[in-house]
Amino acid sequence: MSVIGVSALTMQVGSGALSTSARFSASVTSTASEFTGATLSPTVAPVITPSLEGRSVRLRWGAVTSQRPVAYEVRRVDGLGNPTLVCVPPTGPTTSGASVSCLDDTAVADTTYTFTHRPYIDIPGSTPWTLSPSVASSSFLVPRVGFLASGTEVSSTGANITVPYPTSARTGDVLLLVSVSGRNRGPNAPAGWTTLVSRGVGGASTVHLFVAWRVNNGGSSVTFDPQTNGSGASARVIAYGRTNGNSATPVVAATGVAGTSSASTTLTPPAGPTVNAANSTVISLVASGGASSPSLLTPQRFGLRLSANSTPGSGSVSLGVADANVAASGGSTTPPTWSQTSALQWAYATVAFR
């Protein structure tokens, strides 16, 4: 086949939602010519879903496929309409099965953004074949603090224990010391820490939930007496890190809500606390005296951060942690409904930081 004067050809078959587009590039070498084709599916770029991951914003969307590798140009737009190219290779978008994701590590706290991407195929010697950019994502306000990690769990049936901080925690981050005990007796806050919650229930499924907090001063661990007995206590430090661009010292953003409930497989805590500052992170914690694997039955806007069972002594305990962002000062968020595998008594708490 002879091709003269043709460098690229675009074909479309069908119309509307059933149409497909393809790009062909042509090259000529003496008496031989060849076509190289590329078809993108779907023909409309999927919308990005943003979420907070550590100190940065994780972007996810459905993959666009082709006979050739598909790349993505990702843009972030702030409230003033200023665009910024993000997720630039070599640390750019990665594809795993039917999903694509990347991490925007330059998004700034207290700023609202939308995100778009443009799938394309870079064909050597030809203009790249591309789809139109995706529709803008829903607006995303970058929280001031976000979940970083849960540190190593330490169990004890005795006195003082030393609990390490998560290795990703930095000076200035929020640290939560969380202890769940099979004995209904609360510990004292260690030096430099402030008690937020100390609630427990007795009976067949005895449990005590203790939560204290501090701003990380650069330490690596905390030592305290969990006030347990042979039933044991499970303790860990959970870090909520300041997101990019936030240099302010974190503060408690609401009066916490805490309590207990009768044995049940589900729990919906009372209405969450009203935050006293904009862009606050609300944290829901639940505990029970058994290996009950807490999960979010009705998340509302909460994301599950931790579901852990432990057998620190003669009995088992469990802990669940989830969080959500509240954008406006004076606002609150509908609490999630928690579920557990056994009908046990609950201890719960809801706290907030910014």
N, C-alpha and C positions, 0 to 999 in steps of 0.2 A: 504494500500500500504506500502510495506517495503522498506526502503532506508538505505543502509549501506555504510559508507565510502564516502559519497558525501556531501560536504559542500556548493558548489556553482555550478551553471550551467548557461551558457550563450547561448542564442538561437538567430539566425538571420533568418528572413523570407524574401525571395525575394532577389533582387540584385540591386545595383546602387541606384538611387535617390528614388526608391520605396521600399527600404528595411527598416525594422524596427528591432531594437535590444532590447532585454529584458534580465534582470538579475533575476535569481531565487536563493534564498538561501534555504537550506534544513536543518531541525533539526529532531533529533530522540529522542523520549521519550518512553522508554520501547517498547510497541507494536504499538505505534502510530507515524506516521511521517507526516509532513506538509511542503508544499512549499509556499514561499512568493515571489510574482512576482513584477517586476518593469519595466515599459516601459517608455522611454524618447522620447518626441516629441517636436520639430523636432529633427532629429538625427545629425544635424550640429548646433553647438552653434552659435547664432546670434552675429553679430559684434557690439561692443560698440560704441556709439556716445558720445564724450566728449563735454562739453560746460562750460563756466564760470558762476558760480552762487555765487554772493557776493564775498567773499574772497577765495572761494574754487572751485573745479572742479566737476561738476555734471556729472555722468556717467549714460547712459540709454541704454537699449537693450531689445530685445523681450524676453518674458518669455518662458522657457522650462517647459513643463507640464508632469505630471506622476500621477499614482494612489497614490503615496506617496509624501510628501513634498520635493521639490527640493531646494537645497542650492547652493551657488555660491562661488567659490574661485576667487578673483579678484586680478590681478597683474598689476603693473605699471612698465614700463621699460624706463629708461632715454636714452639720446643720446649715452652714453658709454656702453649701454647694461646691466646696473645694474638693476635687478628686485627687486621690493618691494611689499609685500603683503599689500593691502589696503582694505578699507571698511570691516573691521573685525567685526564680531558680538560682542556685541549685537547691535551696531550701523551700522551693515552691510547692505547688499542689502535688499530692501523691494519690494514686488510684488503687483502691482495694476492692476487687469485685465490681459491684454496681455502684460504689460510692467513691467520691473524691473529697479530700479534705486538705486544709492547710492551716497554719497558725499565724495570725496577724499579731506580731509581737511589738508593734509600734502604735497600736491603738491606745488612746490616753483616757485615764479615769475621768468620770464626770462629763464625758462627751458622748453625744448621740450620733450614730453612724448608720448608713445603709451600705449594702455591698452588692456588686454585680460581678459576673464573669463572662468572658467571651471565649468559647471553644474554637480552636483553629488547628489546621494541619499545615506544617511548614514543608512545602514541596520544593526541593532544590531546583533552581532554575525557573521557578514560576511564582506568581503572586500567591501568598498563603490563602488557602481555602478556609473560610470562617463562617460561623453562624452569627446572627445578630446577638448583641449582649443580652443576658438574662434580664428579666424584670427585677427591679430592685428588691432586696430583702426587706422584711419588716424592720422598723427602726430599732436599734439596739443601743441602750444606754450602758456604757462600761461602768460596772460597780467600782467602788473605792477599795473594797476588800473582797477576796474570793477564796474558795477552798483550795488549799495547796496539797495537803497530805495528812494522813493519820500516821502517827509514829508507831513504833513497835509496841505491841501489847505486853505488859508485865503483870504476872499473876502472883498472888501471895496469900498465905494463910496466917501470916505473922505480922510483925511490926513494920518498921521502916522499909520502904522499897524505893529504888531509884528508877525513874521513868525517863527515857531519852526523848529529846525533841526530834521531830522530823528533820532529816538532813537538808531539806530544801528551805527550811525556815531561815529568814534573815532578821537582822536587827530591825525593830520597828513593826514587825508583824504581830498579829493577834495570836496568842497561844491559849488553848483551852485544855485544862487538866480535867479529864473525865474518869471517874471511878464508879464502877458498878459492883456492888457487894451483895453477897447472899445473906448478910446480917443487917438488920434494920438499925444501923447506927452510923451517923455521919462523921467523917473526919474533920479535923481543923485544916483551914487553908495554910499551906506552907508560907514561909516568909516571902514577901514580895508579891503574893497572889491575893486576889479578892474573890470571896465566895459569891457565886451567882445563884446556885441551886443546891439544896440539900433536902431531899424528900425521899421517904421510904414507906413501905407497907410491910406488915407482918403476915403471919399465917402460913398456909401451905406453900405459897410461892413468894417467900420473903425476898425483897430486893430493896436496895437503897441506891439512889442516883445522886452523885455529887459532881458538881461542875464549878471550877474556879478558873479565873483568867488573869492574864497579865500581858503587857506589851513586851515582846522579846527584847532583852537587854544584851543579847549576844551570848547567852549561856548555851549549854548543850543538854542539860537534864535537870530534873527536879526530884528532890527526895521528900517523902511525906509518909505519915502513918495512916493507912487506909481504915484503921479501926475495925478490922475483920476478925473472924475466928476460923474454925475448921471448914466452914462453908466456902471461904476464900473471897478474894476481890480481884477484879480485872481493871487495870488502869492503863491509860494511854494519853498522849498529848496530841491534840489536833491543831494544825496550823491553818490560819486564814491569812493569806499574804496581801500586802498592799499592791494593788495593780499598778501598771506602768503610769508614770506621771504623778502618782500620789505620794507626796512626801509628808503629809500631815500625820500626826500621832493618832492612832485609832482610839475611839471612845465608845462606851456603851451608848446605844442609840434609843433605848427604851427600857422601861421597868419590866423585868422578865415575868413570865407567867409560868407557874409550876403547879403540879398536883399529882394525884394518884387516882386510879379508877379500879373498879371491881374486875374480876376475872372475865376476860372476853377475848375473842380472836381478832377484834377490831377496836380501834380507838380513834376518835376525832377530838383532839385537844380543843379547849375553848378558843374563842376568837383570839387571833394573834395580837401581840402588843402593838400599840400605836407608836410609831417612830417619831422622834423629836427632831430629825434632820433628814434632808433629802438624800436619796441614793444610799439607802442603808441595806445591809444584808441581814435577813432574819433567819435564824437557825432553829430547827425543831429537833429535839432529842427525846428518845423514848428508851425505856429499859424494862426488862422483866426477869423474873427469877427462874429461867429455864432456857434451854437451847431452842428458841422459838423463831429464829431467822426473820426479824422484822423487815417488812417491805412496804412500799407505798401502794395502797389499794386505789386511792383517788389522789393523785399528786397535787391537784390544783396547779400552781406554778412552781412547785418545789421539785428540786432535783435530788435524787438519792446519792449521798456521799459515802455512807458506810452502813453495812449490815454485818454484824459480827456476833458469833457465838463463842463462848469460852467456858471451860470447866476449871476454875482456879483452885478448887478444893473438893469438898464432898458433894457440892452441887454445881449446877450450871447457871450462867447468866447470859443475857443478850443485850445488844445496844444497836440502835438505829439513829442515823444522823442525816438530815436533809436540809436544804436551804433554798431561799428565794430572795429576789431583790425587790425593794419597795422604792419607787422613784421619788415620791413627793413627801415632804415633811408633813406630819400629821396623818399620814396614810397607814394602812395596815394591809395584810394579805390574808385571804381565807386559808385557815389551817388545812393541812392534808389529812386524809384518813389513812392511818397505819393498819397493817394487818400482820398477824403472827400465826404460826402453825399450830399453837396450842392455846387453850383458853386459860391464860394466866393473868394475874394482876399487873397493872402497868404503873410505872412512875414516868412522868413526862415533864418537859420544860421547853419553853420557847424564849430565846434571847435575841438581841440584835446589836450590831456594831456598824460603824461607818468610819 
